[in-house]
Amino acid sequence: MPEQSLPFATESAAARDVALEHQLAVQRARRPADPLLSLVVPVFDEEETIDIFLDTVTPMLERDGVRFEIVFVNDGSLDDTFAHLFDRSRRDRRLRIVNLSRNFGKEAALTAGIDHARGDILVPMDIDLQDPPELIGAFIARWREGYDIVYGIRSTRHADTAAKRVSAGWFYRVFNSMSPVRIPPNVGDFRLVDRRAVEVLRQLPERNRFMKGLFAWVGFNSVGVPYERPERAAGTTKFNLWRLWNFAIDGVVSFSTAPLRAWFYVGIVIAAVAVLYALFIVTRVLIFGIDTPGYASLLIAVLLMGAIQLLSLGIIGEYLGRLFIEVKGRPIYVVEGVYEDVAPEPPAT
């Protein structure tokens, strides 16, 4: 049997390769010769990083001969981020500023940037230059091969703390074991997305956004490009362990009902143990005449069951809370204005 299954598997893999190459060839024929690239850059209190970012990225893209725009999304910054961006936009018409009315969070800001970008291809990236802009050329090369999504794979994460590296590894393993949508390990938001995949993303109305999962959910032909993640160019990260923990919970709850199903099986196991223990107590009393005072064991059982019930209610509450937010139908973000060429545009409806 193994001798027969190996040729079949080889033929199946070859057929998949031929089908993939045909898909890529069709998409290659549709690629524009001179695409417009939109960099989508969410910012929050990043005034000291703006000049470093623009002075690094803009000459690099000009040298490569790429038509581009840079869409900054000011996510309710409390410092002079908006004023600094506005000053730079007056000197460079390729800069656009989507100014949100308050802080809505990075996922909402990234969504706003995607909604307002005009490019044939989009590249979401962080302003701290931990997403190396020199990788954009490699992204575009793979896009020209026919791939719709080209994502960066962090081959090394020396810039991150040991705790963050370990927790990130655990998150990807847990998420992919529970969700039908698989996220490639060590992949963030830094990627190239073709316009047809962007249009699908714009159709997703959910308020609790987990963009890594949404990028994977839309499907399309994808390929990864490895890179070494450098240190931040300036400033400090706005994510701490608590925010990362809540972000991980949002991701799991948004793409999997496995936690709810798991507690159904936990209930079955506890019920079975309780029945077996009850039979043991009754049998021991009937055969040996040994009664059981049971104060300590009863107290432990009550506390254990109470803890399990509270934990299960908490898991249900996570799903119910997100359902509550979705049902209200509030917008994902509110735009104060879109600023380009000095004059502001009215907010998009």
PERABEL-V848840 format. One record per run of one state. SS is the DSSP state (H for helix, E for strand, C for the rest). FROM is the first residue (numbers start at 1). TO is the last residue. If there is no record, write none. Layout:
# PERABEL-V848840
ss->(SS | SS)
from->(FROM | FROM)
to->(TO | TO)
This chain:
# PERABEL-V848840
ss->(C | H | C | E | C | H | C | E | C | H | C | E | C | H | C | E | C | H | C | E | C | H | C | E | H | C | H | C | E | C | H | C | H | C | H | C | E | C | E | C)
from->(1 | 2 | 31 | 36 | 44 | 50 | 64 | 67 | 75 | 81 | 92 | 95 | 101 | 106 | 117 | 121 | 125 | 133 | 145 | 149 | 157 | 162 | 179 | 187 | 195 | 203 | 211 | 218 | 222 | 229 | 241 | 256 | 258 | 289 | 295 | 329 | 335 | 340 | 344 | 346)
to->(1 | 30 | 35 | 43 | 49 | 63 | 66 | 74 | 80 | 91 | 94 | 100 | 105 | 116 | 120 | 124 | 132 | 144 | 148 | 156 | 161 | 178 | 186 | 194 | 202 | 210 | 217 | 221 | 228 | 240 | 255 | 257 | 288 | 294 | 328 | 334 | 339 | 343 | 345 | 349)
